Amino acid sequence: MKIIEHNKDNWDKKVQQKNQWTIPVSSEEISKAKEGNWSIIVTTTKKVPKEWFPNLEGKHVLCLASGGGQQGPILAAAGAKVTVLDFSKKQLEQDHLVAERDNLKIDTIMGFMTDLSMFDTEIFDVIVHPVSNLFIPDIQPVWKEAWRILKFGGTMISGFMNPIFYLFDWELQEEGILQVKHSLPYSELDYSSEEEIVKNNHAIEFGHTLEQQIQGQIKAGFMIAGFYEDTFGGERLLDKYSASCIATKAVKVK
């Protein structure tokens, strides 16, 4: 199955359905960001600590797999030179919408997080990579390429799913029951046929292990310099027992 193409089309549909991760930030939020009062999230509810960022004025920032008119416009309003890369045309249109509405300069590129060959080596000061690598089966190319295009001393801020999120039976959770069903690393393709995936019209997800997520960044050359966990704000049954998301700050060191 053409996984990336399927997920790209699925996200185009999510924009039409007004999924929460496709709703652009407001003009009020942009105005506050221009005044220095800004924040972004890369998980679900918690704000990224402000101290994880350098002074953004004039810094080159890549919002990686981060379309939707959310992180990119805020960082641009805060003074950064922002490029947004996403595989969904509709998601990138949300960034265009905010840029035109609020007079921001944002470059957008339609592409896949696993292929950053369009960028020269060591050109970005910051990479912001919200929860998105659950939509690809192999995440090491993302870490490797992110390291290549980041300047030495630069920062990559990433959000990703805690693999525990994928252990439990999806249908039983709707009934208030947490019952282990899936093994890790998780692949939707191990539990659903191509026909079922197409019929249900949902994205194909992959639950990567903590070793793939964290050691993968270290293997690529990064030093992990920050870490926090996040829930779905009480919306999921698992929130009662564990965090579902993780965020890391990684620094490119010599």
Secondary structure, DSSP 8 states (H G I E B T S, - for coil): --HHHHHHHHHHHHHHTT-GGG----HHHHHHHHTT-----SSSS----GGGS---TT-EEEEET--SSSHHHHHHHTT-EEEEEES-HHHHHHHHHHHHHHT--EEEEE--TT--TTS-SS-EEEEEE-S-GGGSS--HHHHHHHHHHEEEEEEEEEEEE-GGGGSB-HHHHTTT---B---SSEEGGGTS-HHHHHHHT----EE--HIIIIIHHHHHTEEEEEEEEE--TT-SGGGGT---EEEEEEEE--
